[in-house]
Amino acid sequence: MEHHSPIQQALNVAPGKVVESFSIWGLPSKFRVTKPFNFFRKVQTFPSQLLFKYPQEATINEKIQEFIIPKGIELKIAENIETILNSPLGIHITFIPGDDPLFCICITRRELLQFPSDLVEETNMSSIYSSQPLETNRVYCIMTHCPDISVLSPIIKDLFALDFSLKDQWLKQFYLKTVPLIPTFKYQSSSERLLPILKSFNNLVATKPPIELIADHAIIRLFAVTKITGILSMISSLLLNVSVFLIGKNVSLVTDCVLALLPLIQPFQWEGVVLPYIPSHLYEFLESPIPSIYGTELPTEKVNVSAFVAPVEPLGIMDSIDRIFVNNEKMPLPIPYFEEVYLDLKRIANKYLSHVLILTTYEERINEIVKTNKSSEFAQEVLKSLKEHFFNKIIGRITIYCKQNGPIELKHFQETFPLSINDNTKQWYSEFIVSQHFSSWWLKNDMSNLHK
């Protein structure tokens, strides 16, 4: 089957092998800053480096770091090592376009610069006494056609436990002195003991196609930070072939929300560009006339766009967005059956997210979502609701017209179908049926040849 865009190539892969490659990105333990830290320079940011890859023969283009870690690697003085050791993992999915489009499951850990994974470098624990402890973030990247986090999570947790638990125990005993000293305790760094876990990656097989895996992970995260009216405006924009830009500082949050939009427009497929997070030096992409779904931080200078632009942070940044984005696009038309769809989605959100939405920060909300473990169930209910209350109805209306007037060519349909509509949805349908994804859906379902 021919696909018209990299994202559709990626989404139409059959379930299969989960891990294509595994890599670690960040700064090496002996990295040195050229400018000292001080009151005005508490945090410094550097381009990430490829520190490890598996298998060794894997071909990994180092330019993908712009998509994996678009804001670079932070480095600062470690003020509270105990907090660093207990920091939660950050997990998100992003998309890497190219000749062989892939998804990347990114697991971010807060770490001491001096103590990387044993896969990167076997650690001399006493080195912490000879240099100032520095805090950094390292990203563990799993390149995949099938981003099945549910299959990967237990193995990743085992890998980190085996890799870091003894390091942490040593630090707490001998450096921080926050736990009782065990004189017989010894720590020997070894990458060999981690190899069986890496080899187990080869046996992992996805249980669902990519579009369902994306839905399971991302949809609940979008609903956790965005109002339902905003989400329906995004869906309407995409169906009318209008770009959607999601704005926020948190890379994990924004990338998840961008990808969540793809399953929300099923059974139609987005044929435009998708970049989950645009690095700051590529802001000119925002001015492209090509229909696109982009995530990005708020630019510092004004940008001319034609898109639906929305913040995806709990506290919002709408005033700044209106100031920065010179928008040539009108507000999206409401979808047909808006009120019916809105009320049912609100019912689902109240059922699953009422205890989540009272929390202030994104991190608190995501921690609560992970604890309840209802992401897949939530996604299925949302997609079912959209199908029953919206997509089935607009497709049903189109199908009835085609059967009554078929056979009918697409161009003739586009000219005559809007004339049959006598309510306030006429303009919405008129714009929808000339979109690229509607044309693809029309051909796929052989709508021209329907008849009584």
C-alpha positions, 0 to 999 in steps of 0.5 A, a space after each residue: 500500500 502506498 502511503 503519502 507521508 512519513 507519519 503514515 508510513 510509520 503508523 501503518 506498520 504491522 505489529 512486530 519487533 519492538 526494539 530496533 536499537 537502544 541508545 544512551 544520550 547525554 554528556 560523558 562523565 569527564 565532561 568539563 565546562 569552560 565557564 564556571 557556575 555562579 549565581 547568574 549561571 546556575 544551569 548550562 545547556 550543551 548538545 547531547 552526545 551519543 554515549 552508547 548504542 546496542 547493537 553495536 552495528 546499529 546505524 544511528 544518525 547523530 542528527 536525530 538528537 535534535 528530535 530526541 533532545 531538542 532543548 539540549 542537555 542541562 548541567 548544574 551543581 548537584 545541590 541535593 543528591 538524595 533528591 536526584 537519586 529519587 527522581 521519577 523517570 520521564 517517559 514520552 514518545 516522539 517521531 523521527 522522520 526519514 527514509 525509514 520513519 521510526 518512533 522513539 521511546 525516550 526515558 529521561 533520568 536525572 543522574 550525577 554526571 560522574 556516574 553514568 550507566 555501566 553500559 557507558 562507562 564502568 564507574 569508579 565510585 571514589 571519583 565523587 570525592 575528587 570533583 564537584 558533583 554535577 547533576 545532568 539528564 541522560 536520555 535512554 532511547 528505544 528506536 522502534 516501529 511499534 512503540 509498546 511502552 507496556 511491554 518495555 516498561 518492566 524490562 527498562 525498570 529491571 535494567 535501571 535497578 540492576 544498573 543503578 541500585 548498588 551505585 545509589 546504595 553506595 552513595 547513601 552509605 559512604 558519601 551521603 551517610 543517610 543509611 546505616 553503614 554495612 562494612 562488608 558492602 562492596 560495589 563493583 561496576 560491571 557492564 557484563 551483568 547488564 548484557 542479558 537484559 539488552 539481549 532480551 530486547 530481541 524477543 519483544 513483540 508488540 501486541 497492537 499496531 502503532 496507532 493503537 499504541 500511540 493512543 494508549 499512551 498519549 490520549 489521556 495525557 492530552 486530556 489531562 492538560 487541555 480543555 475538551 473544547 480545545 481538543 475538539 477545535 484541534 480535531 476540527 482544524 485537522 479535519 479541515 486541513 488546517 495546521 495545529 501548533 501546540 506550545 509548551 516548555 515541557 518536551 515530554 508533555 508537548 510531544 505526547 499531545 502532538 501524537 495524541 491527535 493522530 488517533 483522534 481523527 481516525 478513520 481519517 489519516 493525517 497526510 501532512 507533516 508531523 514534528 512533535 517538537 521543533 528545536 529553536 533554530 528551526 522556527 522557520 518551519 512554523 511559517 510553512 504553508 504545508 498543513 502540519 502538526 508541530 510542537 514547540 516552545 514559545 518563540 521569542 520573536 513574532 512568527 507569521 503562521 496559518 494554524 490553530 495555536 494552543 498551549 498545552 500546560 495546566 496554567 496556560 500561556 495564551 496571552 503570550 501566544 496571542 502576542 507572539 503568533 501573527 495568525 492568518 487563520 480564523 478560529 476553526 469551525 465547530 464540528 457537527 454534533 459538537 454539543 453531543 460529542 462534548 457532553 459524552 467526552 466530558 462524562 468520560 473525563 469526569 469518570 477517569 480524570 476528576 482526581 487528576 485535574 485538581 492537581 496543579 502541575 503536569 508532573 503530578 497529573 502524570 504520576 497520578 495517571 501512571 498510578 491508576 493505570 487506566 490509559 488504555 481503557 480511557 483511550 478506548 472509551 474516547 475513540 469509541 465516543 468520537 466514533 459513535 457520536 461524530 465520525 459514524 454520523 458524518 460518514 453516514 450522511 456522506 454515504 447516504 448521499 453517495 448511494 442516492 446519487 451514485 455512481 459519482 466522481 469526487 469532484 462532482 460530489 464536492 460540488 453538489 453535496 454541500 448544496 444538500 445541507 440546509 443547516 449551520 454545518 454546511 460550511 464545515 462540510 464544504 471545507 472538510 470534503 476538499 481536504 487531502 485526507 478526505 480524498 484519500 479516504 474516498 479512494 480507499 473506500 471506493 465511494 465513487 461507485 456506491 449506488 442504491 
